[in-house]
Amino acid sequence: MSDAVYNWDRVVHKNVRSSDGADVGTIIQVAGDKVRIMLGTNNQYEVPKSTVEGFDGSEVQLSVPYAQIGQYKVE
């Protein structure tokens, strides 16, 4: 995984993995200090950019495990 994300527009429509390797979904929007992720058709999560650990050009890696993703769910 590469270090920091320098161009946030490049991560839109990229797959996201939690720190324990689980599929979290696809980034659908980057706005301000948040990254919006879509999982399936109805589940959306809004995580802080600070939880993004890296980007390798095809996948975004988060610094949080899958079990904690639910706290970022958008209702």
C-alpha positions as CSV (number, residue, x, y, z in Angstrom):
1,M,0.0,0.0,0.0
2,S,1.3,3.4,-0.8
3,D,1.6,6.2,1.7
4,A,-0.7,9.2,1.8
5,V,-3.4,10.0,-0.8
6,Y,-2.3,13.2,-2.6
7,N,-5.1,13.4,-5.2
8,W,-8.4,12.5,-3.5
9,D,-10.3,12.5,-6.9
10,R,-8.3,9.4,-7.9
11,V,-9.9,7.3,-5.1
12,V,-13.5,7.8,-6.3
13,H,-15.0,4.6,-7.6
14,K,-12.2,2.5,-6.1
15,N,-12.6,-0.5,-3.8
16,V,-12.1,-0.1,0.0
17,R,-10.7,-2.6,2.4
18,S,-10.6,-2.5,6.2
19,S,-7.4,-3.0,8.2
20,D,-8.3,-6.7,8.6
21,G,-8.7,-7.1,4.8
22,A,-12.6,-7.1,4.6
23,D,-14.3,-5.6,1.6
24,V,-15.9,-2.3,2.8
25,G,-17.4,-1.2,-0.5
26,T,-16.6,1.5,-3.2
27,I,-15.9,5.2,-2.7
28,I,-18.7,7.2,-4.2
29,Q,-17.7,10.7,-3.0
30,V,-15.0,12.7,-1.3
31,A,-16.1,16.0,0.3
32,G,-14.3,18.0,2.9
33,D,-12.6,15.8,5.4
34,K,-15.0,12.8,4.7
35,V,-15.0,9.9,2.3
36,R,-18.4,8.3,1.4
37,I,-18.4,4.6,0.8
38,M,-21.2,2.5,-0.8
39,L,-21.6,-1.1,0.1
40,G,-24.3,-3.0,-1.8
41,T,-27.3,-0.9,-2.8
42,N,-28.5,0.6,0.4
43,N,-25.5,0.9,2.9
44,Q,-23.5,4.0,2.9
45,Y,-20.7,4.9,5.3
46,E,-18.9,8.3,5.8
47,V,-15.4,7.8,7.2
48,P,-13.0,10.6,8.0
49,K,-10.1,11.0,5.6
50,S,-7.8,10.3,8.6
51,T,-8.9,6.7,8.6
52,V,-7.5,6.2,5.1
53,E,-4.1,4.5,5.5
54,G,-3.1,4.3,1.9
55,F,-4.0,3.9,-1.8
56,D,-2.1,1.5,-4.2
57,G,-3.8,2.8,-7.4
58,S,-6.6,0.3,-7.3
59,E,-7.7,-0.1,-3.7
60,V,-8.0,2.1,-0.7
61,Q,-6.8,0.7,2.7
62,L,-8.5,1.9,5.9
63,S,-6.8,1.9,9.3
64,V,-9.9,0.6,11.1
65,P,-11.1,-3.0,11.2
66,Y,-14.4,-4.1,9.6
67,A,-16.1,-4.5,13.0
68,Q,-15.8,-0.7,13.5
69,I,-17.1,0.4,10.1
70,G,-20.7,0.4,11.3
71,Q,-20.1,3.4,13.5
72,Y,-19.8,5.5,10.3
73,K,-23.1,4.3,8.7
74,V,-25.2,7.1,7.1
75,E,-28.9,6.8,7.9
